[in-house]
Amino acid sequence: MNPLARTAYYCCAVRALDAERRQPICGDQLAQRFMDEEALAFVAPLLRFSEPAVCNAARHRMIDDLLRERLAADPKHLVVLLGAGLDTRAFRLHGGKWVEIDNPEIMAVKEAALPATQSPNHLQRVPIDFQHERLADVLKPWQGRRKATVVMEGVICYLSGEQLRDSLRALRASLPAHRLICDLQTRMFADALGGRLRRELASFGAHFGELSVRPWRDIESAGYRQHSRQSIVERASLHGALWAPPFLLDTVFRFIRDGYTVCEFEAV
């Protein structure tokens, strides 16, 4: 299995387990469709890290909420999930024209468990070999669309600086004035809180990109304006799912609060 495809199962397992809680954070009832016994056994070593799992569910919910707001204003809005993984939003959220882009292995798994034809919204799945195909070529059918939102959830942390710049360049050329939603980790946060999970993922073959002190600056320097930045850790804490109370996150552990965020950018 492709190492990045394996991380998709981890994120999906987090959402499936969250959906079983009495008060779920995300409430993705469809995630369980992908989690058979083999998949659950594979991700079991990763799920012992409870705090990253809670943050993962909170991250997904935060992006859900941003997309709900966008789709309420424009029910025909184009949403491109770049590195879609086992995302089920096209089936759960109301409205939108959805495009899911990921490697062929993931697309085949999704189509078998949750066929695109069953989506209540318009959904097109596009397989891409990231090693040999150009993102700009894959995006040609939507060339010039100005009203679009691109979601890169759990993706940027695996990209080198060059890969990130190339991806953003292709997005800006194909979808001028699009809105980008992504999650970003600072180097300090990853070292302090994410190290154990990162090492476990690396043992499965996942390769991480460079970490920045201020990763949002990397996006801005590629031709984007920051629209918003929200703390994933703070959101998880509000759900009562983390050990740190708000007053500590606002003071001693502020670097943790601000080190893992969901960000919105506008291409300029």
C-alpha positions in Angstrom: 0.0 0.0 0.0 1.2 3.5 -0.8 2.5 5.1 2.4 0.3 8.2 2.0 -2.7 5.9 1.3 -2.0 4.3 4.7 -2.3 7.7 6.4 -5.7 8.1 4.8 -6.9 5.0 6.8 -5.6 6.5 10.0 -7.6 9.7 9.5 -10.7 7.6 8.5 -10.4 5.4 11.6 -10.2 8.5 13.8 -13.5 9.7 12.3 -15.1 6.3 12.5 -14.3 6.0 16.2 -15.4 9.6 16.8 -18.8 8.9 15.2 -19.4 6.2 17.9 -19.0 8.7 20.7 -22.0 9.9 22.6 -21.1 13.5 21.6 -19.0 13.2 18.5 -16.8 16.1 17.4 -17.1 15.4 13.7 -19.9 12.8 13.4 -18.8 11.2 10.1 -21.2 8.2 10.1 -19.8 7.0 6.7 -16.2 6.6 7.7 -16.9 3.1 9.0 -17.6 1.9 5.5 -13.9 1.8 4.8 -12.8 0.3 8.1 -12.8 -3.5 7.8 -10.9 -5.7 10.3 -7.7 -5.5 8.3 -7.8 -1.7 8.1 -8.5 -1.4 11.8 -5.7 -3.8 12.7 -3.3 -1.8 10.6 -4.1 1.6 12.2 -4.4 0.2 15.8 -0.8 1.2 16.7 -1.5 4.8 15.6 -4.7 5.1 17.6 -3.0 4.8 20.9 -1.9 8.4 20.6 -5.2 9.9 21.8 -4.4 13.6 21.6 -3.4 13.7 17.9 -6.5 11.6 17.2 -8.8 14.1 18.9 -7.1 17.0 17.1 -7.6 15.1 13.8 -11.3 14.9 14.4 -11.5 18.5 15.4 -9.6 19.5 12.3 -12.1 17.7 10.1 -15.0 19.3 11.8 -13.5 22.8 11.5 -13.1 22.3 7.7 -16.6 20.9 7.5 -17.9 24.1 9.1 -16.0 26.3 6.7 -17.3 24.4 3.7 -20.9 24.5 5.1 -20.7 28.2 5.3 -19.4 28.5 1.7 -22.0 26.1 0.3 -24.9 27.8 2.1 -24.0 31.0 0.2 -23.4 29.2 -3.1 -25.0 25.7 -3.4 -23.2 25.1 -6.7 -19.8 26.1 -5.5 -16.9 24.0 -6.8 -15.0 22.2 -4.1 -11.7 20.5 -5.0 -10.4 18.0 -2.4 -6.7 17.7 -3.3 -5.3 14.6 -1.6 -8.9 13.6 -0.8 -8.1 10.4 1.0 -11.2 8.7 2.4 -13.1 11.9 2.7 -16.9 11.6 2.7 -17.9 15.3 2.6 -19.5 15.0 -0.9 -22.0 12.6 0.7 -22.5 14.4 4.0 -22.6 18.1 3.2 -25.5 19.8 1.4 -24.7 21.3 -2.0 -21.5 21.8 -4.0 -19.9 20.4 -7.1 -17.2 18.2 -5.8 -13.9 17.0 -7.3 -11.8 14.4 -5.4 -8.2 14.0 -6.5 -5.9 11.3 -5.2 -3.8 8.3 -6.2 -5.5 5.5 -8.1 -5.3 3.1 -5.2 -7.4 5.3 -2.9 -9.8 6.2 -5.7 -10.5 2.5 -6.3 -11.1 1.8 -2.6 -13.5 4.7 -2.4 -15.4 3.7 -5.5 -15.9 0.2 -4.2 -17.2 1.2 -0.7 -18.9 4.5 -1.6 -19.6 4.9 -5.3 -19.6 8.4 -6.7 -23.0 7.7 -8.3 -24.5 7.4 -4.9 -23.5 10.9 -3.8 -26.4 13.3 -3.4 -24.2 16.0 -4.8 -22.3 16.2 -8.1 -19.1 14.3 -7.6 -16.2 13.5 -9.9 -13.3 11.4 -8.8 -10.0 11.9 -10.6 -7.1 9.5 -10.0 -3.6 11.0 -10.3 -0.1 9.5 -10.2 1.6 12.3 -8.3 5.0 11.0 -9.3 4.4 11.1 -13.0 1.4 13.3 -13.8 1.1 17.1 -13.6 -1.6 18.6 -11.4 -2.1 21.3 -13.9 -3.1 18.7 -16.5 -5.5 17.0 -14.1 -7.2 20.4 -13.4 -7.7 21.3 -17.1 -11.5 20.6 -17.1 -11.9 23.3 -14.6 -9.4 25.8 -16.0 -10.4 29.4 -15.4 -13.0 28.7 -12.7 -12.8 31.7 -10.3 -15.3 30.6 -7.7 -13.8 27.5 -6.2 -12.5 26.2 -2.8 -9.5 23.9 -2.7 -9.1 21.7 0.4 -5.6 20.3 1.3 -6.3 18.5 4.6 -3.5 16.5 6.1 -1.5 17.0 2.9 1.0 19.9 3.2 3.0 18.2 6.1 4.1 15.5 3.6 5.2 17.9 0.9 8.7 19.3 0.3 9.0 23.0 -0.2 9.4 22.5 -3.9 6.3 20.2 -4.1 4.2 22.7 -2.2 5.3 25.6 -4.5 4.6 23.5 -7.6 1.1 22.5 -6.3 0.2 26.1 -5.4 1.5 27.3 -8.7 -0.7 24.8 -10.6 -3.8 25.8 -8.5 -3.3 29.5 -9.0 -2.9 29.0 -12.8 -5.9 26.7 -13.1 -8.3 28.2 -10.5 -7.6 32.0 -10.3 -9.0 33.7 -7.1 -9.8 30.3 -5.5 -9.9 30.0 -1.7 -7.5 27.5 -0.1 -8.3 25.7 3.1 -5.5 23.7 4.7 -4.0 22.7 8.0 -0.5 23.8 9.1 1.9 22.8 11.8 4.8 24.8 13.1 8.1 23.2 13.7 7.9 23.8 17.5 4.4 22.1 17.7 5.5 19.1 15.7 8.6 18.6 17.9 6.6 19.1 21.2 3.4 17.3 20.5 3.5 15.4 17.2 6.8 13.7 17.4 5.6 10.2 18.6 2.9 10.0 15.9 5.2 11.2 13.2 7.8 8.6 14.1 5.1 5.9 14.0 3.9 7.1 10.6 7.4 7.2 9.3 7.9 3.6 10.3 5.1 2.8 7.9 6.9 4.6 5.1 5.4 8.1 5.3 7.8 10.9 4.4 7.4 14.3 5.9 8.3 17.6 4.3 10.3 20.4 5.9 8.8 22.2 8.9 8.7 25.9 9.1 8.6 28.3 12.1 5.7 30.2 10.4 4.3 27.8 7.7 1.6 30.3 6.7 4.3 32.5 5.3 5.2 29.8 2.8 1.7 30.0 1.4 1.6 33.8 1.4 4.9 33.9 -0.5 3.4 31.7 -3.2 0.8 34.3 -4.0 -1.9 34.0 -1.4 -3.5 36.3 1.2 -4.4 34.9 4.6 -8.1 35.1 5.4 -8.3 33.3 8.7 -6.4 31.0 11.0 -8.0 28.9 13.7 -6.4 26.8 16.4 -7.2 23.0 16.1 -5.9 22.4 19.6 -8.1 25.1 21.0 -11.1 23.6 19.2 -10.3 20.1 20.6 -9.9 21.6 24.1 -13.4 23.2 23.9 -14.8 19.7 23.3 -13.2 18.6 26.6 -11.1 16.1 24.8 -7.6 17.4 25.7 -5.8 17.6 29.0 -4.9 21.3 28.8 -7.5 23.8 30.1 -8.1 27.0 28.1 -6.2 29.3 30.5 -3.0 27.2 30.0 -3.4 27.2 26.2 -3.7 31.0 26.4 -0.5 31.4 28.5 2.2 28.7 29.0 1.2 26.5 26.1 0.3 29.2 23.7 2.9 27.9 21.3 0.9 24.6 21.2 -2.4 26.4 20.7 -1.1 28.4 17.8 1.1 25.7 16.4 -1.5 23.6 14.7 -4.2 25.5 12.8 -6.8 25.4 10.0 -6.0 28.2 7.7 -7.9 29.9 4.8 -6.1 31.7 2.1 -7.2 33.6 -1.0 -5.2 33.4 -4.3 -4.2 36.9 -5.4 
